[in-house]
Amino acid sequence: MKFCDNIQKLRKEKHMSQEQLAEKLNVSRQAVSKWELGVSIVK
């Protein structure tokens, strides 16, 4: 499973919005969106 698929699946299982996940990770909502789209990856 790719990171982009995995992060979205886990986020939805926890009933979290991208905004909520971004707050927990101290990143922007746009960063979470890019991760889920596979546009940007976490190093």
C-alpha positions in Angstrom: 0.0 0.0 0.0 1.3 3.4 -0.9 1.8 6.2 1.6 -0.9 8.3 0.0 -3.5 5.5 0.2 -2.4 4.5 3.7 -2.6 8.0 5.3 -6.1 8.7 3.8 -7.4 5.3 4.9 -6.1 5.7 8.5 -7.4 9.3 8.7 -10.9 8.2 7.6 -10.9 5.2 10.0 -10.3 7.7 12.8 -13.1 10.0 11.5 -10.7 12.9 11.2 -10.7 15.7 8.6 -7.6 16.8 6.8 -7.7 19.9 9.0 -7.7 17.9 12.2 -4.9 15.6 11.1 -2.9 18.7 10.0 -3.3 20.2 13.5 -2.1 17.1 15.2 0.9 16.9 12.9 1.6 20.6 13.1 1.5 21.0 9.3 -0.9 22.7 6.9 -4.1 21.2 5.6 -2.7 21.6 2.1 0.3 19.4 3.1 -2.0 16.6 4.2 -4.0 17.0 0.9 -0.8 16.8 -1.2 0.3 13.7 0.7 -3.1 12.0 0.1 -3.0 12.9 -3.6 0.6 11.6 -3.9 1.8 15.0 -5.1 4.2 15.4 -2.2 5.9 12.8 0.1 7.1 12.9 3.6 10.9 12.4 4.1 
